[in-house]
Amino acid sequence: MDTKYVFILICYYNEDEVVSFIHNELGKQQFKEYSIVIVDNGSHNPFILEKETDNNHIFLFTPEKNLGYFGGAEFGLLKYTEVKFELPDFVVISNTDIHFEDAGLLNLMYNKYNDRDEDIFGIDILSSLNGQHQNPYIPERISRKKMEFFLQITSDTLKYNAFLLLYYAKNKLKGILQKTGNSAYSKEGRVYSIHGSFMIFAKSYFLKGGNFSYDSFLFCEEIFIGEVARIKKMNVYYDPSFRIIHREHSTTGVFKKARDVKFMHESYQYILENYY
């Protein structure tokens, strides 16, 4: 079987969800020319994941520690290429709380984008939690002033969570406006960066020098990709003609814990120091 897509799935104590995604989402796609890389950043029962590797197109790699989202993706892709000695046509970093509405999605995307010059592309991602469209995630490059603002508000957990209250209130209004058809989500074209829950990278991304070597642990991965694309003069494309559902977990809560805000602050600092 030729491998057209490689899906990289990061497990962090959600092995049941990972397995469900493999069988109930990817497994129901009409297009079968794909491989799956599972990176076990942490699991309650590793045997649940190990059982999936009986199939020769599913690979499980376990680092010695939790590498984070892009760190895990980089590790998984490296291990995959060590085994297969080649890159697929497309690499997809995907959350496992994604639902495909159309069983023909992978086939349709492949047919449309296989011969085009986009290096990175994203599709319409509809949040099940609030009904908002999560792409295009960052239509244009964020200014240094705004990046410094994010750095400042993530310096304190209470300050950041107060900001979130205003943010969600604003997005509730934004969701209402989106329903009028005037939102950017309906406009196809070049963007700065796409949402991290489902990122599609053409082989050209890697041939032009792109990678997943993001040296911060969590958060701001989308900005990192936007900067790689900007520096390497790559094309980042958003196509709303394809849609998936992001089944975000309302039980995880709206507000961030101090540990997460700390990681976020460190990531904004990393981006500012390295790209601005």
C-alpha angles and dihedrals in degrees: 000000000000114000112229098163133029114197115204112205121187115210118203108167091313101099093141090057091047092053092045090052091051094051105029100037113021092028092058095052114111090220109080104174096105140102129212127221116196116195111197104212088164136339140179092218115017090186089073089063095039091059090061093060092071085093113078094227096057118078128188121201124180120197120205091250142011105289097185126238104304093026088058091046092052091049093047095049092047092052091046093053090048088058100038101030092217145072121241122233090258135019115202123196102201139178114229095229090075125119123201111215092190121054088205096055099109092047093049093047092048093050092050100043106030094091100033130099100240112123097190128018141176135195136210110296114192117198114226089201100062106000093245126142109240097198140108080042097184111009095183134019114279115245121243089243091057092045089053088051091054090048090053098048092047090056089084129037096215091047092050094048090050087054089051091058090058092042095055092045089054092047092051087061090043089055090055091050091049090061089062089066094243097109128113090239091080094054118094119211150078118336138174097244144343135227116285097225092078117015121169120202123190119217087253089068090068096037089057091054102269121145143161095248096134109163098203120083104230140354132032093055089134091056090049090054091046090054094047089052092047094049094043092043093239129161119247112191135189120204118184093184088088121059139190131178120239106211096205117189114247089190091069090071133233099257125074127236120237091254092056093047089051091053089047092051091050091050094052088048091051093050093047094049095046106034109023 
